[in-house]
Amino acid sequence: MLLEPPRGMDDLLPREFSLKQMIVDVIRKVYEMYGYMEVETPTVEYYELFELKSGEEIRERMFDFYDKSGRRCVLRPEVTASIARLMATKFKNAPLPLRIGYIADCYRYDEPQWGRKRRFWQGGFELFGSRSPLSDVEILMVSYEVFKRIGLREQFFKIGHVGIMRNILESYKIDEKTQDKILTSIDRRRIDEAYTLLRELGIDEDGFKTIKELVESPPIIYKKDSVDNKQVKKIADILSPWNSAEKSFENLIEIVELAISGGVDVEIQVIPGMARGLEYYTGFIFEQGLPNVEISFNGGGRYDKLVELFGGKPTPAVGCAIGISRIMQYMIEKMGIEVSPKRPRIMLAHLPEVDKKYVVKIASMLRSMGIPLEIDVMERKLTSILEYALKNEFKFLVIIGKTEEEKQIITLRDLDKKIQVEIPSNEIHRIREMIKE
């Protein structure tokens, strides 16, 4: 019998689980503030759902298997495709816009390393029905809000627009599948591979030079009160021969300016040649990062064709997937943050000779008043109970010995102040005031 979980799949112990729950609670609060309704989809989906447009990196790393009826299935590697499936089926007649959120575990057969596990948690925001830049900027705003509320104040954004590259490639009649290959190579930093493919496709010198300039261009840095307008103009001039690509860049700049107006007051890096690994992106894309770590902690973008690809109505969409597991690892290892599990502040200690009926009666009375407590179930001496209570940071002991049982009272001991009082069981409501912080 193997006593360790499979490689890359970690147990979450109480402190880790509490940190995860804190992050999830923040995400759910932002759902509430912005009007997102939470859904849950199956961990197991059919292979075809992710085969179509999830991208080379994900397709190569899926946990796939055949069920007993011979259908090829996967453990979901991401959730956006599942939500798009819902839009094409269960929500096909829903009034738009529709805002959907999810908290889900995902699975990829990655080589385990910092920030990469084979099982990991994501929290998503998906907004369906609008092509307006207001919907794009909302995804940036919810992302910013989540990180800020968690305490990740040194966050920053990298943003781009796949339309810039796709529009140039389309002008050379390059099909979508080949475009995906080129963008995947750029995303994986296999730049020479992308350049070789462009040469093989016979792109002329103007097109090749433009794509090279975009890929190698330094980011345009936006901060609340500053931007390099010369760099913005330079990229606009580079794109001027390609009208659609230039419009995509203008759309990107509008989204950034809206985000700043909406209170996103962190650094935004505009990367004209940016690409992301998922093939379903059609427009604005972004990643959210933290200092001194190369990987992203959140990413997303616009995917206007995915719902239609799954047989639904043409439905514009934009969203993101926040990396809960990565954020946890960053907070624990880079920030030294720990979140203690929530435990009751009161322990009910009873001596072995006490009638257990009186013990559970008192416990029930206290819990019915909304007072959480733990009963000592080890039937040990009071000194041992006290030692356990102090070690586990309980603040109060409710003590029931033979005397308390006979007199129908309880003894409440304050472990910090080292004082105790007797309370009649018919006045047990007084305990609420005594344990107030």
Secondary structure, DSSP 8 states (H G I E B T S, - for coil): ---S--TT-----HHHHHHHHHHHHHHHHHHHHHT-EE----SEEEHHHHHTTS-HHHHTT-EEEE-TTS-EEEE-S-SHHHHHHHHHTTTTT--SSEEEEEEEEEE-----BTTB-SEEEEEEEEEES--SHHHHHHHHHHHHHHHHHHT-TT-EEEEEEHHHHHHHHHHTT--HHHHHHHHHHHHTT-HHHHHHHHHHTT--HHHHHHHHHHHHS--EEEETTEE-HHHHHHHHHHHTT-HHHHHHHHHHHHHHHHHHHTT--S-EEE-TT---S-TT--SEEEEEE-TT-SS-SEEEEE-TTHHHHTTS----EEEEEEEHHHHHHHHHHTS---------SEEEEE-TTS-HHHHHHHHHHHHHTT---EE--S---HHHHHHHHHHTT--EEEEE-HHHHHHTEEEEEETTTTEEEEEEGGGGGGHHHHT--
